[in-house]
Amino acid sequence: MTDFFASYLGYEAGWFVATLIGILLIALPLMLAVAMIIYADRKIWAAMALRRGPNVVGPFGLLQSFADGLKVFLQETIIPTAANRGLFLMAPIITFTVALISWAVIPFGPDMVLANINVGLLYILAVSSLGVYGVIIAGWSSNSKYPFYSALRAAAQMVSYEVSIGFVLISVVLWAGTFNLQGIIDAQRGLYGFINGFGFNPLLFPMWVVFLISSMAETARTPFDLTEAESELVAGYQTEYSSMAFALFWLGEYANVLLMCALNAVLFWGGWLPPIDWAPLYAVPGILWLFAKIFFFFFVFSWVKATVPRYRYDQLMRLGWKIFLPLSLFWIFIVSGFLMLTRYGGHA
């Protein structure tokens, strides 16, 4: 795309236009997908509780998310008198922006990625860790004790599980030999000669289980939604927010959930590759395989939310620090030792 526009506008202007179009091609469908995935979430919960879910606004209730969006857009934005006005308004913007910019390095197909950088996985880790700032700023700037308690909980929770996720990703990087997400997907091709995906590898499957559970905790999904436990925190760090400021937190949360579903697919289940390394399956566009895997993992997230009761906070922290952290750290030694013996013949 850059070459096409560069032939008419020159390299700098052509690169700018091509990059801007690429950003819009990711951001606009993503925001539409967030709206529809909220509808899907509610439908899945309803089905599991033997209810009907959204079914009035639009055919099959498909326009319910847009009606909810219109409702919050028309509401008045109320800023508490004692709040820090600038930080109060900045917090939801940070949360939503960070949720979007992570998608810049996600490969949707063989050559369908906005920024195919060699340190794509490090970029994801760096950007996702910034999400805690939006939560902390929201809780502190509200000048209200319950949002502040929730923000402290959120900070501790997100940092705790980011550590485990980091060690899990080291195992993936060791096996793939690269931080580039396209390279990681290519390394998953033809496992045992016919399967695509690290998830089918007995040494990496336990790390996928840890990553899946940690990604639920990282995005504060049930059973780890202690950041908005209504029984003791009213509604969490966003208690004082209304109108579009609240909607940005809402959209950012679901964009992060979709990102974690995409990372599950990209890092462990072949990304845009078909599940089986069989030539006819490659006739299906890779982006459709990726979307199917993302939706499957989102269904798992919703399934867990509808069926698993919330953890206590001490259970949450014990799982992260006393189980996942030692396990993921020990597994690095297992994976690296196995690779040294098999791939490198025991020579450093």
N, C-alpha and C positions, 0 to 999 in steps of 0.2 A: 504494500500500500504506500509506503514511504517513497519508493522508486517512482510510482505512478504520479504522485503529487509533485515530487521533486523535478520531474521532467517539465512541468508547467510553471512551478512557482520558485524553483531554486531549492537547494537542499534544506536550509534552515526553515523556511516557511513550509516546505513540503513535509518535513519531519513534524513540525508543530501541528499542522492540519491533520496528518495521519494519526498522530498520538491522541489528539483531541477526539477524533472520530472513534478511535479504539476505546478511549475512556467512556464515551457515551454508549458504545455498543455493549459495554460491561455494566455500567452503572444503571442505565435505564431499565434493561431487562431484570437486573437484580432487584431493583425496587419493586417492580411488578411481581417478581417471584416472591418477594417477602410478603406482599399483600395476599397473594394466593396461598402461600404456605401457612399463613395464619388461619385462613379458611380451612385448609386441609387438617391442620392441627386440631381445630375445634370439631371437625367432622369425625376424626379418629377417636377423640375422647368421647364424643357422643355415642359412637357405635359400640365402644367398649363398656359404656354405662347404660346401654340399651335406650338411648335417647335419639332424637332426630338431628340435633344441631341446627346450624343456620339453614333455613329453608324458605324464607319469606321474601327477602330483598333480592330480586333478580331470579333467573331460572336456577333452581336447586340451591338458592341462597348464595350464588357466586359473587354477588355484589355487596355482600355483608361487610367485608373488609373496607371497601371504598366508602360505604355509608358511615362506618366507624371513623374513618379518616376525615370525612367531611364534618362529622360531629365535632371532633377535637379541633379541627381547623377553625370552626366558627365560635369556639369557646373563647372566653377572655383569658389572657395570660396574666395570672396573678403572681406578683412578686412580694414575698413577706417583707414587712417594713424593716425588720432588723437584718435582713439578708444582705450579703455582699452582692450587689446587683450585677456587676460585670462577671464575676466568677459563676454566679447563679445561672446566667444565660449561656455562659461558655461551656459548662459541663455537658449538657446534652449534645451540643455541636461536636465536642471532642469525641464522645462515645459513638455517635453516628458516623463521623468522618473516619475514625480508626477502623470501624467495621467495614467500610467500603474500600479503603486503600489496600487492605490485605489481599484483595482479589486481583491486584495488578500482576502477580506472578503465578496465578493458578493457570495451568495449561488446560484448555478446553479441547484440544486436538493436537495432531502432530506439529502444526505450525500456527496454532491458534492460542497465542499468549501475548499479553500486552508488553511485558518486560521479561524476556528470557534471560535472566541474570544468573551467574554462576553461584551466587550465594542466596538463591531464592528461599531456601529453608530458613536461613538465618534472618532474612528479611521478615518472614512470617513470624518468627519468634519475637523479633524486636518490636514489630508493629502491634502484635496481639498483647504484648506486655504493657503497652501504653493505655489499653482500655481501662486499667485500674485507676488512672488519673481522673477520668471523667466521673467515676463513681465516688472517689475520695473528695473531689472538688464539689460535687453535688451535695454530699452529706455535710461537709463543713460549711459551705457557703449558705446553706439554708438557715443556719443558726438555730437549729432545733435538735433536741437531744436524741430523739428516736432515729431520724435519718443519719445522724452522726454515728450512733452505735452500729447501724446497718452498714455504713461505709467502712468502718473499722473491720467488721466481720468480712465484708467483701474483699478488702485488701489482703487480709490474712488468708482467706480461702483461695483467691486467685494466685497469690505468690506461692502458696503451698503446692498447688497442683501444677503450676508452671515448671517447678523444679523436676517433678516426676516426668512431665511431658518432655522436658529437655533431655533427660537421660534415655527415655524411650526413643527419641529421634536419633540419638547417637548410634543406637543399634542399627537403625535403618541406614544411616549414612555409612557406617562401617561396611554393611553388606553391599550397598549400591556403589560406594566409592566416590560419591559426589554430593554436593549440596544443591545442585541444579534439579529442579522438580521434573523437568523433561528427562534428565538423565536417570532419575530415580524410577520414573515410569518405564523407561526403556530397559532398566536392569531387572524389571519384573516380568519381562517377556520370556515365554518358553520354559517356565519352571517344570522340571521333570520331563521336558520335551513337549508338553501339550497344555499346560495351565499357566495363566498369567496372574501374578499377584503374590506379594510377600506373605499375605495372610495364609496361604497354603503351606508355607514353610514352618515346620514344627518348632524351629528355634525362634521365629519371629511372631508366631501366632499369640503366645502369651503376652508379648509386648503390645500387640494390637488390642487385646482385652483391656490392658492397663490404660492404653491411650483412649479407648472408647469411653471408659468410665471417667477418666480424668478430663476428657473434653466435656462431659456433662457437668462436672464440677466447675470447670473453667468458665462455662457459660451460665452457671447458676441455674441449671435445669433441675427439676425434681429427679431424684430425692435430695439434691444438694442446693435447693433454693433458699438457703438460710439468709441470704441478703434481703429477702422480702418476706420473711416469715411473719404472716399477719397476726399470729397469736401473741407475739411479743414485741413487734416492731411497727405496728400499725400497717404500713405498706412498704417499708424499706426506705432506701436512700432517696427515692423519688416521691416521698410523701407530699412534699410542699409544691410539687410541680403540677401544672395543668396545661391544657391546650396543646399546641404543637411542641412545646418543650417536653411534655410527657410522651408525646407520640414519637419523638426522636429517640428517647430511651427504648421505647417499645420496638421501633424498627431496627435500632442498633442491636438489640438483643437477638432478634430473629436473623439478622444478617450474620451475626457471629455464630449462631447455631448452624446456619447453612454453610458457613466457612468451615466449621469443624466437621460437618458431614462430608464436605469436599475433600478435606485433608485425610479423613479416614479412607476415602476412595482412592486418592492419589498416592498416599504413602504405603498402603497395605493391600489394596485390591485392584491395582492395575490402572487406575485413573480412566483414561479414555480407551484403554485396550479392552477387547471383549474378554469374558472370563476364560474362554478356551482358545488356545493358539491354533485356530483352524481357519484357513484362508477364506471360506465363504462368509464367516462372521465379520471379517474386516470390511465387507461391503456396506455394513451399517455404519453411518458416520460416527466417529469417535465421540463427538459431543453428546450423542444420544445415549451411548453407554455410560458416560460420566453422569449425565442427568439421572439416569435410571438408578445408578448406585447412590447418588446424593439423596434421591427420594427414599430409597430403601433405608438408608441410615436415619433419615428424618423420621420415618415410620417407627424405627427402633426407639428414637428419642421420645416420640409421643407415646409409644407403647409403655415405656418405663414410667413416664409421667402419669399415665392413667392407672397404673397398677402398683407402684412401689411407694410405701409411705416415706415421709420425710425423715432424714437422719437427725439425731441430736448433734449439737455443734461439737461436742467432745468426740463423738463417733466419726464425724467428718474429718477432724484434724488427725485423729489416730489413723484412719485409713490412709491419709496422704503421707504422713511423716513416718509412721511405724510399719506400714505394709508396702505401699507403692514405692516409696523412695528406696528402701533397702533392696526390694525386689528388682527394680529397674537398674540400680547400680550394680547388683550382683550379675544381672543378665548381660551387662556390657562385657564383663570378664568372660562369661560363657561364650558369647558371640565372637568376641575378638580372639579368644583362645581357639575356637573351632576354625575360624578363618586362617589363623596362623598355621594350624596343622594341615589344613586341606588346600587352601589357595596358595599359600606362600611356603609350604613345605617345612614349616618350623623355623625359617630363617627370618630375622628381623629386617 
